[in-house]
């Protein structure tokens, strides 16, 4: 049985990803971010262990924050997940240098 529209994860806000890959010098992030988005929309994550099972290199920060390595580890994507509500909030996307200047648990 296929994924029904009602089963999809709500991801807020996709425009954050698009704005990033449209920035000068980050066009190479478009396809990896699109791929992550498509997969995350259909994810059946019930908790951090489900995320780690699929993304071994993801870093779990606390009970709801996850840092994904994007584009061969060139970029970082920080999300907050509300597992029971099936909502993923995009909190940050950037280069490693930009990531190093933020507090991932607080963005």
Secondary structure, 3 states (H helix, E strand, C coil): CCCCHHHCCEEECHHHHHHHHHCCCCCCHHHHHHHHHHHHHCCCCCCHHHHHHHCCCCEEECCCEEEEEECCCCEEEEEEEECCCCEEEEEEEEEHHHHHCCCCCCC
